[in-house]
Amino acid sequence: MLPGFAHLSPGSKVEGLAFDAVVEIVDITAAGSGAFVRYRDEFGIEDSRLLSAEELKKILPVGGRGPTLAADPDHFWLAIEALRLRHAAVLNPLLAVSSSNVEALPHQVQAVYDCMLTGHPKRFLLADDPGAGKTIMAGLFIKEALARGWIRRCLIVVPGSLVEQWQNELREKFSLHFEVFENSLLGDSPDEPLQNFPFLLARLDQFSRSSELTARAVDGAYDLAIFDEAHKLAVSSWGSTVTKTKRFKLAEAIRDAVPSTLLMTATPHNGKDADYREFLTLLGSADQPVVEDPAGNGLMRRLIKEQLVHLDGTPLFPERRASTVPYRLSPIESELYEAVSEYVREEMNKVSDDDTRRSVGFALVVLQRRLASSPQAILRSLTRRRDRLRAQADQAHAA
């Protein structure tokens, strides 16, 4: 029992600790003149706060003020409405969908409610094809998690060119008001600036290039972190050597400090299995970084365009048809093609150094691609190459 605060003991129900909600104290420990309090809300979710002596005085036991019928009935009505809204997520399992300015598609609802909200808190990779509406899914996820009381603070890290787009969409479609981080915000509270911004949009490169901003993001006490265009969190592997970029290190640091992380990208795999395995460590933890079979473990969802449909079941995108269309070259076009191909072969055979051979080979292959484009294209390319070789020959003679 804390001296001077007999009503604050494990098992006591109090108000003033978590907004206007009634919570049950689980544990309380003295910390200087204040106390560290761990409590549980009506949903069974536990949280904790470090309170000063002045803050402890504002916590009241439930029922300690006695009943009264002298209150304003309008205030009673407001309290009932507040209680109804607070428990709306319990009565409406799709609260975010029904209270947002979007017409959610089946794959968006399925991603949020069957994948991202299950097993909270968790780390998840949303890797649907472009055009699936990943921003909408993120907005629904944030709004539903807020309604359920699972999160109170959210950090979204996106490329700098997308911050305004994210800010506008979250405000217009979900009534979520996120502050875009600017360096000028540091002057408001030089010690802990991010503590004052529970909903923050951060530019990826601005934070990854600054160790100070990275540390502030880690100390920001966020409950959820979202990374858009997560394929930019690059890491490369050569044998046993792993090279992590500053962007990847930022994501690692935030991953270890935030309970829930959402990664969003349409291209999680860059074609190299070793790089992909390192990227998947962002779904793990510092203690258990290795993640095997993320899709099978419920940590990843990927749908291609052919799997996306409207509410009536019709395809969301037109069918993609790939076919090879043959084209017969005229005699003069065939002669030109053979001449360019022979020129490419002859020039390649003149180069013995492997590195030079690769660079020359690439340049000469481009000539064949230009040939396939149009006669005018190959003419311009050959003319430029001729002029460049002449200039190099003139320089050699002058030397």
C-alpha positions in Angstrom: 0.0 0.0 0.0 1.3 3.5 -0.9 1.5 5.8 2.2 -1.0 8.5 2.0 -3.0 6.9 -0.8 -4.8 4.0 0.9 -7.5 3.9 -1.8 -4.8 3.1 -4.4 -4.1 -0.6 -3.9 -4.2 -3.7 -6.1 -7.8 -4.6 -6.9 -9.1 -1.1 -6.3 -11.3 0.4 -9.1 -10.5 4.0 -9.8 -11.1 6.8 -12.3 -8.8 9.6 -13.4 -6.0 7.2 -14.3 -6.9 6.4 -17.9 -8.8 9.3 -19.4 -12.4 9.0 -18.0 -12.5 5.2 -17.9 -12.9 3.1 -14.8 -9.9 0.8 -14.4 -8.6 -1.7 -11.8 -5.2 -1.3 -10.3 -3.1 -4.4 -10.8 0.1 -3.2 -9.0 1.5 0.0 -7.6 5.1 0.7 -6.6 6.5 3.8 -5.0 8.9 5.8 -7.3 10.4 8.8 -5.6 7.6 11.1 -4.5 5.2 9.5 -7.1 4.4 5.9 -8.1 4.5 3.5 -11.0 1.0 2.1 -11.5 0.0 -0.9 -13.6 -3.8 -1.2 -14.3 -6.3 -3.1 -16.4 -9.3 -1.6 -18.3 -12.7 -3.1 -18.8 -11.5 -5.0 -21.9 -8.8 -6.8 -19.9 -6.0 -4.8 -21.5 -3.2 -3.9 -19.2 -1.2 -0.6 -19.3 1.0 1.3 -16.9 1.9 4.9 -16.1 4.5 6.7 -14.0 2.6 9.3 -11.9 3.8 12.3 -9.9 2.4 13.0 -6.4 0.1 15.7 -7.9 -1.3 13.2 -10.5 -1.9 10.6 -7.8 -4.1 13.1 -5.9 -6.4 13.3 -8.9 -7.2 9.6 -8.9 -10.5 8.9 -7.2 -12.0 5.7 -6.0 -15.2 4.7 -7.9 -18.3 5.6 -5.9 -16.4 7.7 -3.5 -18.4 10.9 -4.2 -21.8 9.5 -3.3 -25.0 9.5 -5.5 -26.7 12.7 -6.5 -29.7 13.7 -8.7 -28.7 17.4 -9.0 -26.6 17.0 -12.1 -27.5 18.6 -15.5 -29.5 16.1 -17.6 -27.6 17.2 -20.7 -24.4 16.1 -19.1 -26.0 12.7 -18.3 -27.0 12.4 -21.9 -23.4 13.2 -23.0 -22.0 10.6 -20.6 -24.4 8.0 -22.0 -23.4 8.9 -25.6 -19.7 8.8 -24.6 -20.2 5.3 -23.1 -22.0 4.1 -26.2 -19.2 5.3 -28.4 -16.6 3.9 -26.2 -18.2 0.4 -26.5 -19.2 0.8 -30.1 -16.4 -1.6 -31.2 -17.9 -4.3 -29.1 -21.3 -4.0 -30.7 -20.1 -3.3 -34.2 -17.3 -5.7 -35.3 -16.7 -3.6 -38.4 -16.8 -0.2 -36.7 -14.0 1.4 -38.8 -15.7 0.3 -42.1 -19.0 1.8 -41.1 -17.6 5.0 -39.7 -15.2 5.9 -42.5 -15.6 7.7 -45.8 -14.6 4.7 -47.9 -16.3 1.8 -49.7 -14.1 -0.9 -48.5 -13.5 -3.8 -50.9 -13.6 -7.5 -49.8 -9.9 -8.0 -49.9 -9.4 -4.8 -47.8 -11.8 -6.0 -45.1 -10.3 -9.4 -45.1 -6.8 -8.1 -44.7 -7.7 -5.8 -41.7 -10.1 -8.0 -39.8 -8.8 -11.5 -40.6 -5.1 -10.8 -40.8 -3.9 -7.6 -39.2 -6.2 -7.4 -36.2 -5.7 -11.0 -35.1 -3.2 -11.8 -32.5 -2.6 -8.2 -31.6 0.0 -6.9 -30.9 1.9 -8.3 -33.9 4.2 -7.6 -36.8 2.7 -7.9 -40.3 3.8 -7.5 -43.9 1.0 -6.4 -46.3 2.4 -7.2 -49.8 -0.7 -6.9 -52.1 -0.2 -5.8 -55.7 -0.2 -2.1 -56.6 -3.7 -0.6 -56.7 -5.0 -2.8 -53.9 -5.5 0.2 -51.6 -2.9 -0.4 -49.0 -3.3 3.1 -47.6 -7.0 2.4 -47.1 -6.2 -0.8 -45.3 -3.8 1.0 -43.0 -6.4 3.6 -42.2 -9.0 1.0 -41.3 -6.5 -0.8 -39.2 -5.5 2.3 -37.3 -9.1 3.4 -36.7 -10.3 0.0 -35.6 -7.3 -0.5 -33.2 -8.1 3.0 -31.7 -11.7 2.1 -31.2 -10.9 -1.1 -29.5 -8.4 0.6 -27.2 -5.5 -1.3 -28.5 -3.4 1.7 -29.5 -3.2 5.3 -28.5 -0.1 6.5 -30.4 0.8 5.8 -34.0 3.9 6.6 -36.0 3.8 6.3 -39.9 7.1 6.4 -41.8 6.9 7.1 -45.5 9.0 8.4 -48.3 9.1 12.2 -48.2 7.1 12.7 -51.4 4.1 10.8 -49.9 3.6 12.5 -46.5 1.1 15.1 -47.7 -0.8 12.4 -49.6 -1.0 10.2 -46.5 -2.0 13.1 -44.3 -4.9 14.1 -46.6 -6.2 10.6 -47.1 -6.2 9.8 -43.4 -8.0 13.1 -42.6 -10.6 13.0 -45.4 -11.4 9.3 -45.4 -10.9 8.3 -41.7 -11.0 11.6 -39.7 -7.6 10.8 -38.4 -5.4 13.8 -37.9 -1.7 13.2 -38.2 1.0 15.8 -37.8 3.8 15.9 -40.4 7.1 16.1 -38.6 9.1 19.2 -39.3 12.4 20.3 -37.7 10.6 23.3 -36.3 8.7 21.0 -34.0 11.9 20.4 -32.0 11.7 23.9 -30.6 8.4 23.3 -28.8 9.9 20.7 -26.5 13.6 20.2 -26.9 13.8 17.2 -24.5 10.9 15.0 -25.8 9.3 16.5 -28.9 7.7 13.3 -30.1 5.8 12.8 -26.8 3.6 15.7 -27.8 2.5 14.1 -31.1 0.6 10.9 -30.6 -0.2 10.7 -34.4 2.9 11.5 -36.4 3.9 11.2 -40.1 7.7 11.0 -40.5 9.8 11.2 -43.7 11.9 8.0 -44.1 15.2 9.7 -45.1 14.9 12.5 -42.7 14.7 10.1 -39.7 17.1 7.4 -41.1 19.9 10.0 -41.7 19.7 11.4 -38.2 20.7 9.4 -35.2 19.0 12.0 -33.0 15.6 11.6 -34.7 15.9 7.9 -34.7 16.5 7.9 -30.9 13.5 10.3 -30.5 11.3 7.9 -32.5 12.4 5.0 -30.4 11.6 6.9 -27.2 8.3 8.2 -28.5 6.3 5.4 -26.7 4.3 4.6 -29.9 2.0 1.6 -29.9 2.0 1.1 -33.7 4.6 1.9 -36.4 3.7 1.7 -40.1 6.3 1.7 -42.9 5.0 2.4 -46.4 7.1 1.5 -49.4 8.9 -0.9 -47.1 11.1 -2.3 -49.9 13.1 0.8 -49.5 14.3 -0.6 -46.2 17.1 -2.3 -48.2 19.6 -4.8 -47.0 22.1 -6.7 -49.1 23.8 -10.0 -48.5 27.0 -11.3 -50.1 28.0 -14.7 -48.6 28.2 -14.2 -44.9 28.4 -10.4 -45.1 25.2 -8.5 -44.5 25.1 -4.7 -45.3 22.3 -2.8 -43.7 21.3 0.6 -44.9 20.4 3.5 -42.6 16.8 3.0 -43.5 16.9 -0.6 -42.5 18.6 0.3 -39.2 15.9 2.8 -38.5 13.2 0.2 -39.0 15.1 -2.3 -36.8 15.3 0.2 -34.0 11.7 1.2 -34.1 10.6 -2.5 -34.4 12.4 -3.3 -31.1 10.7 -0.3 -29.4 7.1 -0.6 -30.7 4.7 -3.4 -29.8 3.1 -3.6 -33.3 4.6 -3.0 -36.7 3.0 -2.9 -40.2 5.2 -3.1 -43.3 3.6 -2.3 -46.7 5.1 -2.9 -50.1 4.0 -4.5 -53.4 7.6 -5.8 -54.0 9.0 -7.4 -50.8 11.3 -9.7 -52.8 14.1 -8.1 -54.9 15.0 -11.3 -56.6 17.7 -12.4 -54.1 16.6 -14.9 -51.5 19.3 -13.9 -49.0 18.2 -10.2 -49.1 14.6 -11.3 -48.7 15.4 -13.4 -45.6 17.2 -10.4 -44.0 14.2 -8.2 -44.9 11.9 -10.6 -43.1 13.8 -10.1 -39.9 11.8 -6.9 -39.5 8.9 -9.2 -38.7 10.9 -10.9 -36.0 12.6 -9.4 -32.9 16.1 -8.8 -31.6 15.9 -12.1 -29.7 14.4 -14.1 -32.5 15.1 -12.3 -35.8 14.7 -15.3 -38.1 11.2 -15.6 -39.6 10.3 -18.8 -41.6 7.2 -19.0 -43.8 5.7 -15.6 -42.9 2.6 -16.3 -44.9 2.0 -19.6 -43.2 2.6 -18.1 -39.8 0.0 -15.3 -40.3 2.7 -12.6 -40.6 2.2 -11.8 -44.3 -0.6 -11.4 -46.9 0.0 -11.1 -50.6 -2.7 -11.0 -53.3 -2.1 -10.4 -57.0 -4.4 -8.2 -59.1 -6.2 -11.3 -60.5 -7.5 -12.1 -57.0 -9.0 -8.7 -56.3 -12.7 -8.3 -56.8 -15.6 -5.9 -56.3 -18.4 -6.5 -53.8 -20.4 -8.2 -56.6 -17.6 -10.5 -57.4 -16.5 -8.9 -60.6 -12.7 -8.4 -61.2 -11.3 -5.2 -59.9 -8.8 -5.0 -62.7 -9.1 -6.0 -66.4 -7.7 -9.4 -67.2 -4.0 -9.3 -68.1 -3.2 -11.2 -71.3 0.4 -11.8 -72.3 1.1 -13.0 -75.8 3.9 -12.9 -78.4 3.0 -11.1 -81.6 5.3 -12.2 -84.5 6.7 -9.6 -86.9 8.3 -10.5 -90.2 11.2 -8.2 -91.2 11.5 -6.9 -94.7 14.6 -7.8 -96.7 16.3 -4.5 -96.0 15.4 -4.7 -92.3 16.8 -8.2 -92.1 20.0 -6.9 -93.7 20.3 -4.1 -91.2 19.6 -6.5 -88.3 22.3 -8.9 -89.4 24.8 -6.1 -89.9 24.2 -4.6 -86.4 24.4 -8.1 -84.8 27.7 -8.8 -86.6 29.0 -5.5 -85.5 28.1 -6.4 -81.9 29.9 -9.7 -82.1 33.0 -8.2 -83.6 33.3 -5.5 -81.0 32.8 -8.0 -78.2 35.6 -10.2 -79.5 38.0 -7.3 -79.4 37.7 -6.9 -75.7 39.6 -9.3 -73.4 39.3 -7.8 -70.0 36.2 -9.2 -68.2 35.0 -5.9 -66.6 35.5 -3.9 -69.8 33.8 -6.7 -71.7 30.7 -6.6 -69.5 30.4 -2.8 -69.9 31.0 -2.9 -73.6 28.7 -5.8 -74.0 25.9 -3.9 -72.2 26.3 -0.9 -74.5 26.3 -3.1 -77.6 23.2 -5.0 -76.5 21.5 -1.7 -76.2 22.1 -1.2 -79.9 20.1 -4.3 -80.7 17.3 -3.0 -78.5 17.3 0.3 -80.3 17.3 -1.6 -83.6 14.1 -3.4 -82.5 12.5 0.0 -81.7 12.8 1.7 -85.1 15.2 2.4 -87.9 15.4 6.1 -86.8 16.4 5.0 -83.2 19.2 2.7 -84.4 20.4 5.4 -86.8 20.7 8.0 -83.9 22.4 5.5 -81.6 25.0 4.5 -84.3 25.6 8.1 -85.2 26.3 9.0 -81.5 28.6 6.0 -81.1 30.5 6.9 -84.3 31.0 10.5 -83.1 32.1 9.3 -79.6 34.6 6.8 -81.0 36.0 9.5 -83.4 36.5 11.9 -80.5 38.3 9.2 -78.5 40.6 8.5 -81.6 41.3 12.2 -82.0 42.3 12.5 -78.4 44.6 9.4 -78.7 46.3 10.9 -81.8 46.7 14.2 -80.1 48.4 12.6 -77.1 
